[in-house]
Amino acid sequence: MKKIALNGLLISLALVLSFMERFIPLTLIIPLPGIKLGLANIVTMFALFFLGVPSAITVTVIRCVLASFMFGGMSSLLYSLSGAFLALLVMIVLKLGYSKIFSILGISMGGAAAHNTGQIAMASLMMKNLAVFAYLPVLLFAGLVTGLLTAMVSENLFSIFEKTKLRS
């Protein structure tokens, strides 16, 4: 029951972060379409690291569906789910090597790159055109930068959570 409540809180937090992200004028700094900070990924990583794969999947799917219904539409849902699923899959695989090979930084950056790759693949399918893959290097670079930023926030939050958890 406690895990269900925590999943609900995480879904809510991810939705709020997705909504707030719309008001960050990132295109003024980087004038390219399709680049976002990916703040909801912080919540996904928290779910993955502290609650496990089933919770991370639950939070990701419900966040994508609700955000698409509230802020986008059907095409938004397809782009969101394709990016989020590939990102989550890559983060799960990379997490298997956590602390041996990959740090939180590497896992987050890998997830961000996978997210962009998933969205470009979906765009290619929807448009029936491979030319959109030409934009992938730009998105991958931006994804690595934003993945680094969200990882830095995640590392700090995870550290605070671990300290608090140990005192409880």
N, C-alpha and C positions, 0 to 999 in steps of 0.2 A: 504494500500500500504506500509506503514511504517513497519507493522508487517511482511509482506512478505519479505521485504528487510532484516529485522533483523533475520528472520528464515534462510534466505540464508547465512547470515554472521555466524550464529551459526552452521549451517551445515558445512560450510567451516572450521571453527575453530575446530569442533569435528573431521573432517577428518585429519586436520593437527596434532592434538593431538594423534589420532590413529596411524598416520604414525610415528611421533616422538617417540612414546612409543616403537616401534620396535627396536630402537637404545639404549634403556636403558637396560643394561646387568643385569636384575633382577635375572636371573638364576645363576649368579655368587654369589649372596647373598643368594638366596633361590633356591637350585638346584632341583626344582620340575617342571614338565611340567604343562602348562596350567595356570600359575599364571601371572597375569598382574596387573598393577596399576589401570587401568580403568580411565584414565585421561578424556576421552570423557564424562564420567559420570558427570563431573563438568558442562559441557555444558548442558547436559540433565536436571540436577537439576536447573540450571539457567532458562532454558525454562519453566520448571514446575512451579517454584516459581514466575517468573516475567511475563510470557506470557500466562500461562495456559496449561491445558491438551492437547488441539488440537495441539498447537505448539510443546509441548514435544513429542507427538506421531509423528508428521511430521519430526522433527529433528532426532529422533531415527530411524525411518524407512529409511529415505533417507540416513542417515549416514551409517547404516548397509549395505544397498544395494550398495552404491558407494564404501565403504571400501572393501566389499567382491569382487566386480568386479576389483578393482584396486590392492588389495593386497592378495586376496585369491582365492576363487572359489565357486562353488555351496555348497559344504559341509560347507565351512566357512560361507556362508550366512545363512544356516540353524542353525548352532551353534550360530551365532551372533544374529539372530532374536529371537531364543528361549530364550536366556539369557536376551536380551534387553527387550523383551516384558514382561517377568515375573518380571524383575527388575522394570520396569516402572509401572506395575500394583501394585506391592507392595508399591512403593514409593507414588503413588497416594492415596492408602488406608491409609498409614501411615501419609501422609500430612493432611488428614482430622482431625487427632488429633494433628496437629502441634501446638506447644506452650502450649497445654493442657497436652499432654502425651509425644509426641515425639519431640525431637529437630532435627536440621539438621543432627547432628551426627547419631542419631537413624535411621533417614530416609535413609541416605546414606549407613549405615551399613546393614540395611534391604534390600536395593536394591542390594548391592553387594552379599549378601548371596543368594538372589533370583536369581541373574544372574548366579551364579555358579550352583544352583539347576536346573535351566532351561537348562543349557548346558549339565549337566550330564544326565538329562532326555532325551534330544535329542540324546546324545551318546548311551544311552541304547536302544532307538528306532532304531537308525541306525544300531547298532551292534546286535540287537535282543538278548541282554544279560543284565541281571540285575547286573552282577558282577561289573560293572563300578561304581555303587553306593558306593562301598567300599572306593573309593577315595574321596567321598563327604565330609567327616569330615575334611580332609586336606584342600580341597578347601574352605570350609566354614570358617575355621580359617583364612586362608590367605585372604579371602574376607572381613572378619571383620576388619582385619588390614588395608587392602588397602581402604576399605570403610571409615575407620576412617581418613586416610590421605587425601582422596579426600574431605571429609566433612570439614576438617580443612581449606583446601584451599578455598572451597566453602563459608564457613562462612566469611572468610576474604574478599573475592570478593563481596559477597552480602552486607557486611557492607560498603565497598567502594562505591558500586553502589547506595546504599540507600542514603549515604551522598551526592554524586554527583547529584543524582536525585532530592534531596530536594533543592539544590542550583540552579538548572536549571530553 
